[in-house]
Amino acid sequence: MMIKVDNLSFSFPQKELYTNITFTLEEGQHCAFIGTSGSGKSTLIDILMDPERYLFEGKLEIDPDCTIGYVSQFSQLDRSQDTTVFEYIGEKYIKIQQDIESICADMATTTDMDTLLEKYQFALDAFEAIGGEDFESNILKKLNLANLMKLKDVRVSDLSGGEFKLIQVMKEMLERPDLMIMDEPDVFLDFDNLNALKNLINTHKGMLLVVTHNRYLLNHCFNKILHLENTEIQEFDGRYIEYNFSLLQTKIELQELTIAEEEEMERNNGIIDNLRHIATYNSEASRGRALKARVRFQERFEARRIKAPFVDIKQPNIRLDIDDEIEEDTTILNVTNYRVAFDELILDHVNFEMKATDKVALIGPNGTGKTTLLRDIFNNTHEAIDMNADVKVAYLSQFQGEMLEDSNTILEDFIEAGFKTYDEIRSYLLNYGFEGEILDQKIASLSGGEKNMLQLAKVAASKAQMLLLDEPTSHLDTYTQIALEKAIKDYKGAILMISHDFYSVVNGMDYVLIIDDKTIRKMSMRKFRKMIYASHFDRDYLEKEQKKKALEMEIEVALKNTNFLLAKPLVDELEELIKLL
């Protein structure tokens, strides 16, 4: 057991984060750390990495020999860095190698051989501890596993953001920490890089703690789940897909118990009312004692009623409405011979058009100009872009500071967005899970998921007829992703969406615009499915995943109507489907 957390409680002045949470991390575990946005996952990671900085209650025991590696959620690429990818990954090995060579050179002239021999042995031990003897071949193996051998001699400053994130993961893994922590390493990775991350995780021999909301990784990578919700934590040994099924079964059991409890409480209330009525005309002491006993029984019964923070999870109510619908056949966007170049040509001869209700995914590898195109469409100043003048457009940026002012509070930002009163904002943002003191917080203090939720709330409030969405599911928890998918499905306008999320593309889009050889071509959803099955999934995986989600929704509806006769056979059907997945 490397890490043990026992009854840990912690809060900020404006928010309670954890109440007596308990869990362990042991050797060999690949643990997914999940929970709704703003529940405190990143803060808990900070506490694990540097417990001296935080005043918490409870116990945190970390094996004194446990080394921790870390890949940040918001890693920044240093464009001035002149080292190659190979040199960057091998930085620690190369440094120790140079130290050893320097010590050997000093041995030829020294009179204090004992001190140098001690330094030499220390350096050799450090080199051996991180697998230094085979470091060159190990780096090449990792690059090959991630299909990034072509980057070996490329300068780090020339990498895309997604490539740099993978290189960071490799660098930390190769240094062999006992525990490696990664905070949303999947954000903004394209399809191929996401698959590479999956391979790196699954072949890693050490202990992992990974914050992620990515359903592809969750379904394919982990053997333990930590779920933080409503200040409590749940520990589950097993796969995410099994954990979700376990939650659903628990929900059914709890709902049956809840109904039985409510009937019992109603019966007790009837007895209490009857005893009170009798007490108005019969003052015998035994009657009073019976009434007091029954009231105490009811209070104890209420106190021990089952509370289930992991079953009753708040899902946002995302609604994407529009002010005025446009005729379905109306062309709202025409792009003709669009071209963009920076140091080199990125896109050329780009031609496509969109109708008033088209829902389109724009996909392609990291660094191929997708965001630049989307931003040019929103700004509508490029000569190759013709936007229908009657169409109102809203934009969600993957660079959250582009659409949100970090120095504003949430309330101030929405007043600037056109809301009239604070009460109007409070009422509106309840649908998105924002309430209480958080509305007075600076936007800079919010988590990545909370910032993206605010952007979604702004986009929805605009009631625009066309939405430009750049990685809208990034940082969002799985419950919000599913709510967004439903909102997109119900939306009556046009959507052009950049996404590397298989599920969002397949579940919500009409067709795909795919970047290929520096231009864009249209692809049907059937061909897109065929293409990603060839690279990433077993055949019909996404259809099975979609059927699983539909069954889960049917079960939820049955539970809402307390129809357990319908819910239970649906759960059996779901269990069989999960075996196929």
Stockholm file with secondary structure:
# STOCKHOLM 1.0

chainA/1-581         MMIKVDNLSFSFPQKELYTNITFTLEEGQHCAFIGTSGSGKSTLIDILMDPERYLFEGKLEIDPDCTIGYVSQFSQLDRSQDTTVFEYIGEKYIKIQQDIESICADMATTTDMDTLLEKYQFALDAFEAIGGEDFESNILKKLNLANLMKLKDVRVSDLSGGEFKLIQVMKEMLERPDLMIMDEPDVFLDFDNLNALKNLINTHKGMLLVVTHNRYLLNHCFNKILHLENTEIQEFDGRYIEYNFSLLQTKIELQELTIAEEEEMERNNGIIDNLRHIATYNSEASRGRALKARVRFQERFEARRIKAPFVDIKQPNIRLDIDDEIEEDTTILNVTNYRVAFDELILDHVNFEMKATDKVALIGPNGTGKTTLLRDIFNNTHEAIDMNADVKVAYLSQFQGEMLEDSNTILEDFIEAGFKTYDEIRSYLLNYGFEGEILDQKIASLSGGEKNMLQLAKVAASKAQMLLLDEPTSHLDTYTQIALEKAIKDYKGAILMISHDFYSVVNGMDYVLIIDDKTIRKMSMRKFRKMIYASHFDRDYLEKEQKKKALEMEIEVALKNTNFLLAKPLVDELEELIKLL
#=GR chainA/1-581 SS CCEEEEEEEEEETTEEEEEEEEEEECTTCEEEEECCTTSSHHHHHHHHHCGGGCCCEEEEEECTTCCEEEECTTCCCCTTCCCBHHHHHTHHHHHHHHHHHHHHHHHTTCSCHHHHHHHHHHHHHHHHHTTGGGHHHHHHHHHHHTTCGGGTTSBGGGCCHHHHHHHHHHHHHHTCCSEEEEESTTTTCCHHHHHHHHHHHHHCCSEEEEECCCHHHHHHHCSEEEEEETTEEEEEESCHHHHHHHHHHHHHHHHHHHHHHHHHHHHHHHHHHHHHHHHTTCCCHHHHHHHHHHHHHHHHHHHTSCCCTTTSCCCCCCCCCCSSCCCTTCEEEEEEEEEEESSSEEEEEEEEEEETTCEEEEECCTTSSHHHHHHHHHHTCCTTEEECTTCCEEEECSSGGGTSCTTSBHHHHHHHTTCCCHHHHHHHHGGGTCCGGGGGSBGGGSCHHHHHHHHHHHHHHHTCSEEEEESTTTTCCHHHHHHHHHHHHHCCSEEEEECCCHHHHHHHCSEEEEEETTEEEEEEHHHHHHHHHHHTSCTTHHHHHHHHHHHHHHHHHHHHTTCHHHHHHHHHHHHHHHHHC
#=GC SS_cons         CCEEEEEEEEEETTEEEEEEEEEEECTTCEEEEECCTTSSHHHHHHHHHCGGGCCCEEEEEECTTCCEEEECTTCCCCTTCCCBHHHHHTHHHHHHHHHHHHHHHHHTTCSCHHHHHHHHHHHHHHHHHTTGGGHHHHHHHHHHHTTCGGGTTSBGGGCCHHHHHHHHHHHHHHTCCSEEEEESTTTTCCHHHHHHHHHHHHHCCSEEEEECCCHHHHHHHCSEEEEEETTEEEEEESCHHHHHHHHHHHHHHHHHHHHHHHHHHHHHHHHHHHHHHHHTTCCCHHHHHHHHHHHHHHHHHHHTSCCCTTTSCCCCCCCCCCSSCCCTTCEEEEEEEEEEESSSEEEEEEEEEEETTCEEEEECCTTSSHHHHHHHHHHTCCTTEEECTTCCEEEECSSGGGTSCTTSBHHHHHHHTTCCCHHHHHHHHGGGTCCGGGGGSBGGGSCHHHHHHHHHHHHHHHTCSEEEEESTTTTCCHHHHHHHHHHHHHCCSEEEEECCCHHHHHHHCSEEEEEETTEEEEEEHHHHHHHHHHHTSCTTHHHHHHHHHHHHHHHHHHHHTTCHHHHHHHHHHHHHHHHHC
//
